[in-house]
Amino acid sequence: MLVTLRHPTREVEIPGPCAVLSLLKKLDLNREAVLVIRDGTLVAGDSMLDDDAVIEIRPVISGGHE
């Protein structure tokens, strides 16, 4: 699968299929710190990702009102 990571932006190929949590472990990423997106939709941690999936991983950004 093709995985695009943001901040810094880079692309990596990861063999699939695999679960989202397994993918994040391979990339050494914390599930609470990132959003996993497939086809413009957030993906749950227990979802399976196919070998031909195109995935984007973005950092969680929090903010607030003053």
Phi, psi and omega in degrees: 000152178264124182242123175257123178255142180252147175060075357279153181285129176201159179240140177224151174260128178236130178292141178236184358285156174201160178283155179304314181297324177294318177300313181296324177295317178300326182269001180057047180244146179274126182303324182285347185260355184224159171250134178252124187236131175232125180054040177078007183238137176297143183245134179289155183298333181265005179287149175266142179246128180286162180298330182265011180292149173246115189242144172239135177241121181241147175290147174287130178242123179248151179204180181204179178261148177264000000 
